[in-house]
Amino acid sequence: MQTLTIILRFRLMVLWAVGLLFLILIIYAISAAPQEQWVFGAAGTWNDARLAPIAAWLRGYPLYTSVSSGIVNGNIYPPLGTLAFTPAAIFDHPVAAIIVGSILSLLMNLGPAVAALTLWSRRLQTSTKAADTLLGTVLYLGLLILTDGTRYTLFAIHVDAPAIALMLWGVIFYAKWWTTRAPSSIALGAFFLGSSVWAKQVEFPLPFVFLIVTYFIGGLRPTLVFSAWSLATLVFWFLMLTPIVVDWRVLFFNIWTIPASHPWVWGGQVVSGGIEHIKLFMHASVGFLEQYWLLYLLMLAMVLALNVCAKQSGDKSLHFSFALSACSLIASITSCRSRCLGL
C-alpha cells in the first residue's frame, strides 16, 4: 500500500513538472507571435497581415474589397473566420493585438479537445484512470507544440483556427448523438458543422457528408432533423452576417471569384481548362495517398478496434470514443479531399 502511494505521488509530481514545462513553451510560442518566427514560433505565419482585415473593419473600412474599386485586403475567406479574432483587433498596438490573436487561436484549437476529454472521462470509475488520462493528454499536447506543423495550427492567426474549432465542436456533438441518440446533440452537431462553412470554404462538404452518415446510422427521421437544423443554421448566419457583409455579391467575389481565378501550376507550367484541372486533381490525390495512406489506415484500424471493444464490454466511454474517432476520421477525409481541389 505504501509503495502504491509513493508511485501515485511520483506520477502526480511528473504531471505537474511536465505541465509547467509545456506552459513555459506555450508562453514562449505566444510571445514569438509578433516576430519572424523561425526559431520556435510558427514559421511564416504572416500574423499581422491576417489580422489586418478585421482591424481595418473595426476602424471603418469594409470587410471585403468591392468588385470594381477599393483596396485589395486579401480577405478571401467567409466572415466567421475573420470575426473570430475581433477581440484581438480591438487593441491599437500591433504587438498586443497579435499576442491576443495567438492566444485566441490556441484556445479555439484546444477548447474542443478539452470538451471531448471531459465528456469521455465522466464515466471513468477511479481517479487513477483520470490521472493517467490527464498525464497522457499533457504529454500529447507537448508533442503537438514541439512539432512544426501542428504548432503552426495552434498558434497562428488564421481562419483555420475557428474553422477547425467549429468542425470539432460539430464532430463532438454528433458523436454524442451517435452514442446517446439525444435530439439536442444532433441539433448542436448540425449547427456547428453548418457554421464551419462560414469560417472557411473547404468545410462546405461537411454538412452533406454527415447528412448521408446520419441516414445510414439513424434512418429517415434523424436525417430530416439534421437537414432542418442545417437549413436553420444557414438562415441564422445569413441574417446575422448581412449587416456586416452588406453586399453579398462582394462577399462571393472575394471568397469564390478571386480564389477560383488563381492559376493552377503543375510541373512549373500554368494549368488551364477543365481536363487539365482534373489531371492535376488526380495527380494531387495520388500524392496525398502516397504520403498519408499509412496514417489513415492506422486510424481506420483504431476505429474498428474501438468498435469491437465497445460492443464486447458495453462501456459507454468506449462507445463515445468509437463514435468520436469515426466522426473525426470522416471529417478529416472530407476536409482533406476539398483541399486537394485547390480551394
N, C-alpha and C positions, 0 to 999 in steps of 0.2 A: 504493500500500500504506500509506504514511504517512497519507494522507487518510482511508482506511478506519479506521485505528487511532484517529485523532482522533474520528471520528464515533462509534465504538463506546464510547470513553471518555466522550464527552459524553452519550450515551444512558444510560450507567451512572450518571453524576452526576445526571442528571434523575430517574432511577429512585429513587436514594437520597433526593434532595431531596423528591420528591413523597411517597414512603413516610413520611418523617419528618413532613411536614406533616399527613398523614392520621392518623398515630399521635397527634399532638397533638390533633387533632379528636376521635379516639376517647376519649382520656383526658378531654377536656373534656365529652363527652356522658355518659360514665360518672359523672363527678363531679357532674353535674347530676341524676343519677337520684333522690336523696332529696328534691329540691326541686320546687316548682312549675315545670315545665319549659317555659315559654312562650317562652324566648329561643332556646335551641339544642337542649335535650333533647327527648325525645319527649313532646309536649304531651298532658296529660290521661291519663297512663299509669296513675295510681292504684296505683303500685308497692307501697306499704305495705299496702294492703288486700288485694292479690292474694297477697302473701307471708304474710299473717296465718294462713290455714288450716293451712299446713304448719308454721309456727312454733308454733301452738297444739297441733297434733298431737304434735310433739316434746316438749311440756311436759304431756302427759297428757290433752288434750281429744280428743274423737272427730273423725275427719277429715270426717265428714258429719253433718248435722243429723238427729236422729231424726224419725220421721214425726209424732209427737204431742207431743214435748217437746224442750227444749234451745234453744240459741242458734242463730239462723239466721246461718251464717257465710258465705253467698254462694258456697260451693264447688259449682258446678253442672257441673263437668267431671269426666271419668274420672280415676282415681288417678294415672296416669303423668304427666299434665300438671302435677300439683301436686308429686309426689315428685321430679321432676327438679330442683327448687330446694331440696332438703333441705340441701346444703352451705351455702347462704346463710342458711337459717333456724337454723342452729346458733349463729350469733352472737347475743349478747344485746342489743347496741346496734343500734337500727334503721338508723342511717346505714351502718354497716359491712355489715349484712345486705343492705340494698338495693343497695349498690355491688357486692357479690359476686354478687347475683342478676342485676344488669345485665350483669356480665361473663359469667356463665353463659349468659345469653340470647344475647349476641354470639357466644360460642363455639359454641353449638348451631346458630345460623343459618349461620355461616361454615364450620364443620367439614366438612359435606358438599360445599360448593363447593370447598374446598381438595382434598378427596379426588378429586373429579371432575376437577379440573385436573391433579392428579398422574397419574391413570390416562390421561388424554388425552395428556399431554406425554411419556410414557415413550418413545414411538416417534419423537419428533422427531429429525431427523438431526443438526442443528447446534445449538450453544449460542446462536447468533444468533437462531434462531427461538424458543428458550426465553426469551431475554431480551425479545424483542418481546411474547411471550405474558404474561410477568410484568409488564411495564410496562402493557400493556392491562388486565390484571386489577387492578392497583393503581389505575389511573385509574377503572375501573368501580366499584371499592369506594368511591372518593371520591364518585362520583356518587350511590351509594346512601346514603352518610352525609349528604350535603347535601340530599337530598330528604326532605320531611317524612314521607310515608307509609312509605317503607322504613326511615327512621331509627327510627320507632316500632316496627316489627317487629324491628329489630336489637337495640335496647337495652331495650325494655320488658319487665318481668316479667309474663309472660302465658303461658298454655298454648299459644299459637301457636308459641312457640319450639321446645319439644320435639315438638309435632305436626308442624311443618314439617321439623324435623331428621329424624325417623323416616321421614316420607314421602320426603324427598330421598335418604336412605340406601337406602330400598327402590327408588326410581327408578334410582339409580346401579347397584346390583347387578343389577336387572332389565335395564338397558341393557347391562351387561357380559355377561349371559346371552344377550341378543339377538345380540350380536356374536360371542361365542365358543362358545355352547351348553354352557358348563360347568355341571354339575349343582349344584355348590356355590353358584354365583351365583344360580340361580333359587331355591334354598333360602333364602339370605340375603335375597333380594328379597321373598319371601313372608313371611319372619319380620318384616322391618321394616315392610312395608306393613300387615301384620296388627297389629303393635304400635302403629302410629299411631292406630288406633281407640281404644286405651286411653289416649290423650292428649287427644283431642278428638272429639266425636261426629260432626262433619262429615266425618271421614275414613272413615266407615263404608262408603260405596260403593266405596272404592278397591280392596280385595281382589277384589270381584266383577267390577269393570270390567277389572282386569288378568288375572283368570281367563279372561274372554272373549277378551282380546287374546292371551293365551298359546295358546288353542285355534286362533286364526286364524294365528298365527306358526309354532307348532311342532307342532300336531296334538294327538292324544289323550294320548299318554304324558306330555309336559311338563305338560299340564293336570292330569293326575292327581297328578303330583309337586307342582305348585303347590298343589293342593287339600289334599294330605296335610300339607304344611308349614304351610299356613294354619290347618288344624284343630289341628295340634300347637302352634302359637303360641297359639291360643285356650285350649287346655288348660293350657299352661305359665303364662300370665298369670293364669288363674283360680286355679291352685294357689298361685302366688307372692303374689297380692294378697289371698287370703282371710284370712290373719291380720291384714292391715291394714284391710280393709273390714269384716270381722266379719259384718255382716248385709247380704246383697246386696239385700234389699228396700229398705233405707235408701239404698243406692247408687242404685238405679234411681229412687227417689223424688226424689233430688236432681238427677240428671243427665237425667232424662226428664220426670217428672211436673211439677216446678216450671217448667222452661223451656216445656213444652207448655201450661201454664196461663197463660202470659203472653198478654195480648190483642194482637192484630194491629191496627195502626192504618193506615187508608187514607183520605186526604182529610180528616184531622182527626177521623174517627169510628172507634170501636172496631168491628172486624170480627169476626163470629162466624158459625159454620155452615160446612159443607163447601164449598158453592157460592161463598160469599164468599171463602173462603181460596184456592180455585182461581183466582178472578178476580184476587185480589191477587198470587198467584204469577205469573200470566201478565203482569200489569202490571209486576212487578219484572223478569221475564225480558226483556220488550221494552226496558225502561230499561237493563238490563245490556248488551243487544246494541247499543243505540244509542250507549252510552258506550265500549264496548271492541271493537266489531267490527273496526275497522281494526288494532288491536293483534294480535288473533288471526289476522287474515288475513295480516299480515306474518310472524307466527310460523309459520303453515302454509306460506307461500311459502319461508321459510328451511329448514324441514324437508324439503320436496320438493327444494329445490336441493341440500341436503347429500346426499340420497339419490342424486341423479343424479351428483354429483361422486364420491361413494364408489364407485358402480358402475363409472364410467369409469376412475377412477385405480387402484382396488384398494388404496388406502391404508387401513390398519387404523384409524388415528387418525380418519379421516373417517367410517368405518363406525361407530365408537363415538360420534362427535359426532352423527351422524344418529340413532342409537338413543337417545342421551341426550336429544336435543331432542324427539324424538317422544314418549318416555315422559313428559317434563316437560310437554308440551302436553296429553297425555291426563290426567295427574294434576291439572293446573291447571283444565281444564274440568270434571272430575269434582267437585273440591272447591268450585269457584265455583257450580256448579249446586246443591249442597247448601246453600250459604249463602243462595241465593235462596229456599229453603224456610223461612227464618226460624230454622234450627237454630242 
